[in-house]
Amino acid sequence: MAGVWSDENRLARWLDVELAALEAWAELGVVPAGAVAEIRDHAKPPTPERVAELERETQHDLAAFVDAVAAELGPSGRWLHHGLTSSDIVDTALALQVREAGSLLLEALDRAQEAVISRARQHKDDVCIGRTHGVHAEPTTFGLKLAGWAFELERGRDRLRHALEGMRVGKLSGAVGTYAATEPELERLACERLGLEPAPVSTQIIQRDRHAELLTALALVAASLETFALEIRHLARTEVGEVAEPFGEGQKGSSAMPHKRNPVVSERICGLARVVRANALVGLENVALWHERDISHSSAERIVIPDSFLALDYMLDRFTWLVEGLVVRRNLEAGHGLFFSQRLLLALVESGLPRSDAYRLVQRHALRAHEEEQDFRELVEADDEIAGRVDLDAIFDLGWYTRHVDAVFERLGALARKEEPIHA
């Protein structure tokens, strides 16, 4: 991913666009085919250092790039950048970089989802406590929790694919987008060579709602990873102890306290999600520009687009590692069996008790079990008003909570993997 966003690759993609435009000009009979062939044979991306050297004089990076390339081409170099404006090259090349980076990110998403699905199946029937408001609610299974993560990753993948497709456009419409110095057919031919679609209309730039959608899609995937990582952090607390991050031999959790085993990777994921989310706001603010263009978006994009891809790629890699090595422990007994309260309430209502009376009976024992740290079932069994009305063995059966889990895992098994390729 770092290579995609390197200065070297950016300049190489700029040259790709310049050459595609030249070949289109040759096909249209504007630029001599021999000159284009000579340029194709000899043109090389300049080094970032050479472009920076020239930019100190030109104060314009694309102009410095054109000068650097043309200087090595002899007389044929006069045709380089013919009829084009800077954004024709910069915006179209950015689409190529986004396509490269997007393909890598989709692969990383696939690996993360595969890891989650594998662990979900492994823990399909492993009962754990579910929580609402951070407080014990009723049992669920750890596999069911992970199945929810898998479907959320799939939704994120779909949103990202849609946003990447929206970025698969180029423009060679010249200054203010009128084709005054170019031609629509030039744009079509060049974009076809690059595997892009011509933007249906452009000003001097490609409109930035596309880029905002992309950054928002990246931020949503990051937000999902933060959700999963936050759950791991909570479950890893000493007072809960239901999961633990992988901990390698020789690893140290603290420079001061040898006993520490902290959820540092989960915390790292949560922190980076804030960065990607903030970058999406920059993308939204870049949508509104003056008239046919200004460049207030440009400096910000050079930071937020590469950084969002780099951060999310790293987050997905660490999340996959985390899921694959996650240590899962059972801690169901800590709640004194209070999660059976709704099951008991329903059984009492079904036995003929008014709901208000049944609720009062169950709540009385539930509160006592909580306050005195006693076993809820033992308290209920000692109450003849309850024990004589219902089958307590059936009520205090964990299988009641997991009897429909297979329905979710049938859907998980059928999780659609869309195969439409990102266009090469």
Steps between C-alpha positions, in 0.01 A plus 500: 500500500784738577634442149170605342517837675873558456624802306659263249171329423311830481743627235480169313121527486527860379715375216247224422232764448727720287589206276138386468408853389783505244395167352144628473627817327692281255189293428314823428781616267597804703840385627732307264496129576880487469541765768270311733690176442827678575357651818359163606843339455696761689270662757571403857350626823733760645625457853316683777824682574526634142139617504552667838809676364308643206198582714707735711513718190162431338302490826279247318550128542329382180683760290826388658412139415428586136826694471696211651355242264514718189865588561599140429298465178665739255283671235214252550463623855306803378192280461494395864197642686351622172169678558475384858472674835651384827184350643455284191813318611470527879134397531522219246819363653343515845226273370770251399660513845163458670430197283832343603449579866137392493588159363746447787245617754229266369744210531574602859127521571453150360772364728346669802155366418631148445669510841179620667286235330744226598499603867122551494450141390748381760305672780148456358372317810728656762255676730599838642308777666347772287497852639281806461609832654817311598296284739431126475188436292448147365726232356615508142786312339841635420458369148181698456683814608769434238240421233371854543851628435526295179180647357606851597830451317303386197294818506818702528647311206194576286515870587872511421455325165230750405721793598797357308283462193399864537867594493570302181477807280748722321483839335698655216261783426756777542465832675152549653383176336388632159731287278610827336860375466419128502212290365242271660631216282851557634365462853309184408798336332745589776269388779433174316874431492519566874201281588294800610170656397496862385332724757162591345575863573789670672594855580875538518490215749301188572233598751594414857179331611659182361802541725281581798304178445825306488634650823164442668500135392850460644389668822203264534723195472730656759200568725398135475850386593488741793170344612652153496821613670307684769305183576825309537637771730195481727502121509873500579458704820611326819148519640363319192783284368309342212767556234868584478713622213775269375808537719830377362792351686726778617232764456469763774173669589656771711845634571413517870246224572599150386147363545344728237340353189331797337270515193743731323420395142129558556580840646717580201214415264264725695747787487561474125125489435485855632754608239315337210169640622646852522637464147147433373398842632780656293362321196155645561644848539686459171176463303423873495753685283498836325346508151671261256780427744730617772772298668392515861423128475837403356732545797257325734442206264871432476484419870158351569459262205837320534481508880150350506603213274822439692331514841212274402731248334699481823183476710369210292831317524513537879133414539545179301798405717298581810200288403710204393687490833230620738482303825136437598399410854166422663375726778129426508473426870591850619138617478362243752259368235298822488474484123233230540260762638309562175467127434352456849271801455359360175446156652308647793280702267438190290404316819215744559649772724430863408812655352529765774491232772748280317735794446484590872583143604795464263640846570495442876733200468709664228573804712588285798732281293675811372528683832594197711698319224286189531408250229179605330378145438547398861288793616229416249499132592437594865189699406201266486292766329731465199643147521157342517378668182776448243761248383821657629725252316352615171525866599865483608613331177759693300391323185186713492710802412697337219233293328470737202868586453525263203269729300758779515781264406308380197497862387867531586580199286315659210674835542520631147845562362450734207751434225473816288865600452644840560586590141867458417 
